[in-house]
């Protein structure tokens, strides 16, 4: 297992190399793509697959409810947006540590 410091260094290197491209697309695009879709919708899908599997195993398919499904989609999308905003802030901090005045293209 790799040490935490090695993983952190690898993550920072990835930010130094790729952040400018993601940054140029804008904060809103980043939050929608990486927060809402990548985290929120994928977590929603995994959650409902597990609910359906659990319902099938127990024989209680009353667990599936369209209202609850819509609520969980909105819930995971909202938290995905929060996650995306926090991730944006973290990546900006790491990027500005190495390139405080921006990076030349």
C-alpha positions in Angstrom: 0.0 0.0 0.0 1.3 3.4 -1.0 1.9 6.0 1.6 -0.4 9.0 1.9 2.3 11.4 1.0 3.1 9.6 -2.2 -0.6 9.6 -3.2 -0.8 13.3 -2.3 2.3 14.1 -4.4 0.8 12.1 -7.3 -2.5 14.0 -7.0 -0.7 17.4 -7.0 1.3 16.4 -10.0 -1.9 15.6 -11.8 -3.4 18.9 -10.8 -0.3 20.8 -12.1 -0.5 19.0 -15.4 -4.2 19.0 -16.1 -6.0 21.6 -14.0 -5.5 24.5 -16.5 -7.6 22.7 -19.1 -10.5 22.0 -16.7 -10.1 25.5 -15.2 -10.5 27.2 -18.6 -13.9 25.5 -19.1 -15.2 27.3 -15.9 -16.3 26.5 -12.4 -19.9 25.9 -13.4 -18.9 23.3 -16.0 -16.6 21.6 -13.5 -19.3 21.4 -10.8 -21.9 20.1 -13.2 -19.6 17.5 -14.8 -17.6 16.2 -11.9 -19.9 17.0 -9.0 -23.4 16.4 -10.2 -22.9 13.9 -13.0 -19.7 12.0 -12.0 -20.4 11.9 -8.3 -24.2 12.6 -7.8 -25.8 10.6 -10.6 -23.4 7.7 -10.3 -24.0 7.5 -6.6 -27.7 7.7 -7.3 -27.5 4.8 -9.7 -25.5 2.6 -7.3 -27.9 3.4 -4.5 -30.9 2.3 -6.6 -29.2 -0.8 -7.9 -28.6 -1.8 -4.3 -32.2 -0.9 -3.3 -33.5 -3.0 -6.2 -31.3 -6.0 -5.3 -32.3 -5.7 -1.6 -36.0 -5.6 -2.6 -35.6 -8.6 -4.8 -33.8 -10.6 -2.1 -36.4 -9.7 0.6 -39.3 -10.0 -1.8 -40.5 -6.5 -0.8 -40.6 -4.5 -4.0 -42.6 -1.8 -2.2 -39.2 -0.2 -1.6 -39.3 1.1 -5.2 -41.2 4.4 -5.2 -41.1 7.1 -8.0 -41.3 9.9 -5.4 -38.5 8.5 -3.4 -36.5 8.0 -6.6 -36.9 11.6 -7.6 -36.1 12.8 -4.1 -32.9 10.7 -4.0 -31.9 12.0 -7.4 -32.2 15.6 -6.3 -30.5 14.8 -3.0 -27.5 13.2 -4.6 -27.3 15.9 -7.3 -27.3 18.6 -4.6 -24.6 17.0 -2.6 -22.7 16.3 -5.9 -22.8 20.1 -6.5 -21.4 20.7 -3.0 -18.7 18.1 -3.6 -17.9 19.6 -7.0 -17.5 23.1 -5.4 -15.3 21.8 -2.7 -13.2 19.9 -5.1 -12.9 23.0 -7.3 -11.7 25.0 -4.3 -9.2 22.3 -3.3 -7.7 22.0 -6.8 -7.5 25.8 -7.1 -5.5 25.9 -3.9 -3.1 23.2 -5.0 -2.7 24.8 -8.4 -2.1 28.3 -7.0 0.5 27.0 -4.6 2.7 26.1 -7.6 1.5 28.8 -10.1 0.5 31.8 -7.9 0.3 34.1 -11.0 -1.3 31.6 -13.4 0.3 29.4 -15.9 1.4 30.4 -19.3 0.0 28.5 -22.2 
